[in-house]
């Protein structure tokens, strides 16, 4: 079966990665200073943060339309038998809903997946699906592996401030952290696709230690761990974290690092960094 892969821009795959892996990306939108931009294509996090420092109102974001997806699906289905479309958590965006509406035009030929993840979590699922497809696995096997990754992975991150998550309504169960926590760094995760609290510490150094300890505990007894570091604004944060993680002596098969895109950065804000990891 000729299988095509589709995701959205919140997977934070680079253009080079998408082209190399033959993955189609449907962009979300960022509305900023009176203009609508396509995520990653027409706007970057740096432009947003610099604009806000100069007094611009915070941006808002929106999902692709069903027609945005349908256009991509029509093009790919002209050359493929089936599409696997993997997207940002439905708890964070209506993107999956738009994709499912578009899929109705192509009965039985498009499988839409709610990743229950964001950023690198989505990207890792898409890359794993491509890897399995290249190995000749059938659709059922690929879907089973995606479901395994949903259950068995580790995500931890911290943010410079809860202000962005609170303002955009993506704070989920982490709402309990708002107010009166001067100097407290939240350690956050995604729980069934929603932002949740994994811990809270005082100060940047303790936050980094907490990220390391969570990874060490999760990684015990695992083999072939794949790790993706992510960051917003501070390029050195993942470098520091990677150096510390390598010192743990764990079986890290692959380590990648990338900046989160404009849509995710709009909600998480500058100073965000952390990781997604899974074993295979």
Buried (B, 14 or more C-beta within 10 A) or exposed (E): EEBBBBBBBBBBBBEEBBEEBEBBBBBBBBBBEEEEBBBBEBBBBBBBBEBBEEEBEBBEBBBBBBEBBBBBBEEBBEEBEBBBBBBBBBBBBEBBBBBBBBBEBBEEBBBBBBBBBBBBBBBBBBBBBBBBBEEEBEBEEBBEBBEBBBEEBBBBBBBBBBEBBBBBEBBBBBBEBEEEEEEBBBBBBBBEBBBBBBBBBEEEEBBBEBBBBBBEEBBEEBEEBBBBBBBBBBEEBBEEBBEBBEEEEBEBEEBBBBBBBBBBBBBBBBBBBBBBBBBB
